Amino acid sequence: MARSVSPKTVQCYLCGHRFEVSGRAQSTSCSGCNRPVFVADEVVKAGQRRGPIRELRTCGKVTVARRGRLICDVIEAHGGVDCQGIVDAKKVLCGRTLTIGAKAQFKGDVQAPAVVMEEGARVAPSLFAVPSDPRGLSSLDKGAPHPSGGAGGESNASAGDKKTGGDTSATAYYQRGRRPGGAGPVTRRKVEPPGGPPSKASDGPKPGHKPGGKPNDTSGGKPADPKDPGDAPSDGSEPGDA
């Protein structure tokens, strides 16, 4: 008979939303942002090489066994990192303890609540921020909501405030192509300001008019006919008389 595994609470590393998943789940969709999230532990076995890869993110734990090698730019493991082999990274973010074994080789800037380094471990010059909890995972086991509501210490609401000048209404979010609550991108549409669209100013004089407001000559550039009665002097003299 299969042993039952109790559900666990995880935090999405994309949006910071917390939700429950089955204890046997490998991956799932976040109920906050509807994007795929890995929740299982990642293991690099002995003699296995993984990478180079751009990133490795999971809500579980990352383990690199002895004689295993992981080459990755960004490692984020909410369950912590156990390095007994070789880890070559640029940034390592741990939700729990980072362990570096006696035969391990480690490289990468670290943010972790705690670090355990055994005697004999070789660590390349790196920046270690300890204790550090940028994702607010210390309260995860207690079942408390995320202190800021978003990944990286920034909530979706605060991100919206920065982009919409404090206006978190549906209109403001649609203007920047996002649904309220960070539910994903939507088709952009034009939103008219209150009172209707602004009136268009005239770019210049209208056709057929001079800048002074008088109608232009529409005779096609032909000279005036001196025999035309409309051009005769008003005093009754003939055209051309001094």
C-alpha positions in Angstrom: 0.0 0.0 0.0 1.4 3.4 -1.1 2.3 5.7 1.8 0.3 8.9 1.7 2.2 12.1 1.5 0.7 15.2 3.0 0.4 18.4 0.8 2.9 21.2 1.2 2.8 24.9 0.8 5.1 26.4 -1.9 5.8 29.9 -3.1 5.9 30.7 -6.8 9.3 32.0 -7.7 7.8 34.0 -10.6 5.0 36.0 -8.8 5.5 35.2 -5.1 2.0 33.6 -4.7 1.7 30.9 -2.1 -0.4 27.8 -2.6 -0.7 24.1 -1.7 0.5 21.2 -3.9 0.6 17.5 -3.5 3.6 16.1 -1.7 4.4 14.0 -4.8 4.0 16.8 -7.3 6.9 17.4 -9.7 5.6 20.5 -11.4 2.3 22.5 -11.4 0.7 25.7 -12.6 0.8 28.6 -10.2 -2.8 29.6 -9.2 -1.6 33.2 -9.1 0.0 33.7 -12.5 -1.0 30.5 -14.3 2.6 29.8 -15.3 4.4 26.5 -14.9 6.4 26.1 -11.7 8.7 23.3 -10.7 8.2 22.1 -7.1 10.3 18.9 -6.9 13.8 18.5 -5.8 16.5 18.7 -8.5 19.4 16.2 -8.2 22.6 16.0 -10.2 23.9 12.5 -9.7 27.4 11.3 -9.3 29.3 11.4 -12.6 26.5 13.5 -14.2 27.2 16.9 -15.8 24.4 19.4 -16.3 24.9 22.6 -18.2 25.8 25.1 -19.1 22.3 26.3 -18.7 20.8 29.7 -18.1 18.8 29.1 -14.9 17.6 26.4 -12.6 14.6 27.4 -10.4 12.6 25.2 -8.2 10.5 25.4 -5.0 12.3 22.3 -3.8 16.0 21.6 -3.1 19.0 21.4 -5.4 21.5 18.6 -4.7 24.8 18.1 -6.5 26.3 14.7 -5.6 30.0 14.0 -5.3 31.6 13.9 -8.8 28.5 15.6 -10.1 28.8 19.0 -11.9 26.3 21.8 -12.4 27.0 24.8 -14.6 24.3 27.4 -14.4 24.1 31.2 -14.5 21.2 31.5 -11.9 20.2 28.9 -9.3 17.2 29.5 -7.1 16.2 26.7 -4.7 13.6 27.5 -2.0 14.5 24.3 -0.3 18.2 25.1 -0.1 21.3 23.8 -2.0 23.5 20.9 -1.0 26.8 20.9 -3.0 29.0 17.9 -2.6 30.4 18.1 -6.1 31.0 21.1 -8.4 28.8 24.1 -8.7 29.8 26.9 -11.2 27.2 29.7 -11.1 26.9 33.5 -11.2 24.1 33.8 -8.6 22.7 31.3 -6.1 19.6 32.2 -4.1 18.6 29.8 -1.3 15.4 29.7 0.7 17.1 27.5 3.3 20.7 26.5 4.2 23.5 26.3 1.6 25.8 23.3 2.4 29.2 23.1 0.8 30.8 19.7 1.4 34.5 18.9 2.2 35.2 17.7 -1.4 33.1 20.3 -3.1 34.1 23.2 -5.5 31.8 26.2 -5.4 31.6 29.4 -7.4 28.8 32.1 -7.3 27.4 35.0 -5.4 25.2 33.7 -2.6 22.0 34.9 -0.8 21.0 32.5 1.9 19.6 32.4 5.4 22.6 30.2 6.5 25.7 28.6 5.1 27.5 25.5 6.2 31.0 25.1 4.8 32.9 21.9 5.7 36.6 21.8 6.1 38.4 21.2 2.8 35.8 22.8 0.6 37.1 25.0 -2.2 35.2 28.3 -2.8 36.1 30.8 -5.5 36.1 34.5 -4.6 32.4 35.3 -4.4 29.9 37.6 -2.5 28.1 35.9 0.4 25.0 37.8 1.8 24.2 35.8 5.0 21.7 35.8 6.5 19.6 36.9 3.6 16.0 36.1 2.7 15.0 38.2 -0.3 12.0 36.1 -1.2 10.5 36.2 2.4 10.6 32.4 2.7 11.3 32.3 6.4 7.5 32.5 7.1 6.7 29.8 4.5 6.6 26.9 7.0 4.2 28.9 9.3 1.7 29.2 6.4 1.7 33.0 6.6 1.1 35.0 3.4 4.0 36.6 1.7 5.0 39.8 3.5 5.1 41.8 0.3 2.9 39.7 -2.0 5.4 39.3 -4.9 8.6 37.7 -5.9 11.8 39.5 -5.1 10.2 41.5 -2.3 7.9 43.5 -4.7 4.2 42.9 -5.0 2.2 43.1 -8.2 0.3 46.0 -6.8 3.5 48.0 -6.1 4.8 47.2 -9.6 1.6 48.5 -11.0 1.9 51.7 -8.9 5.3 52.4 -10.5 4.0 51.9 -14.0 0.7 53.7 -13.7 1.6 56.5 -11.3 -0.3 55.0 -8.4 -3.5 54.2 -10.4 -4.2 50.5 -10.0 -7.6 50.6 -11.7 -8.5 48.3 -14.6 -8.1 51.2 -17.1 -4.5 51.9 -16.0 -3.6 48.2 -16.2 -5.2 47.8 -19.7 -3.2 50.8 -20.8 0.0 49.1 -20.1 -1.2 45.7 -21.4 -1.7 43.9 -18.1 -4.7 42.6 -16.3 -5.3 43.6 -12.6 -3.6 41.3 -10.2 -0.9 40.2 -12.6 -3.0 37.6 -14.4 -0.9 37.9 -17.6 -0.6 40.0 -20.7 -3.7 41.0 -22.7 -4.2 42.6 -26.1 -3.4 46.3 -25.9 -6.2 48.7 -26.7 -6.6 52.4 -26.8 -8.2 54.0 -23.8 -9.5 57.5 -24.3 -9.0 60.1 -21.5 -12.0 61.4 -19.6 -14.0 63.9 -21.7 -13.2 62.3 -25.0 -10.2 62.5 -27.3 -8.3 65.9 -27.4 -9.2 68.2 -30.3 -6.6 68.3 -33.1 -5.1 71.8 -33.6 -4.8 73.2 -37.1 -1.4 72.4 -38.6 -1.6 75.5 -41.0 -3.8 77.6 -43.2 -6.7 75.8 -44.9 -6.4 75.1 -48.6 -7.5 78.0 -50.8 -6.8 80.7 -48.2 -3.9 83.0 -47.6 -2.2 83.3 -44.2 -3.9 86.6 -43.7 -7.3 85.0 -43.9 -8.2 86.3 -47.4 -9.1 83.9 -50.2 -6.3 83.0 -52.5 -6.6 83.8 -56.2 -8.3 80.8 -57.8 -8.0 82.1 -61.4 -5.2 79.7 -62.1 -2.6 82.4 -62.4 -4.2 84.1 -65.6 -3.8 87.9 -65.9 -6.9 90.0 -65.4 -8.7 91.1 -68.6 -8.7 94.9 -68.9 -12.0 94.7 -70.9 -13.7 93.0 -68.0 -16.3 95.4 -66.6 -15.5 94.2 -63.1 -12.0 95.7 -63.6 -13.2 99.1 -64.9 -12.4 102.2 -62.8 -15.3 103.5 -60.7 -15.0 107.1 -62.0 -16.1 106.2 -65.6 -12.7 106.8 -67.3 -11.3 104.2 -69.7 -8.6 101.8 -68.6 -5.1 103.2 -69.3 -6.1 106.9 -69.0 -3.8 109.0 -66.8 
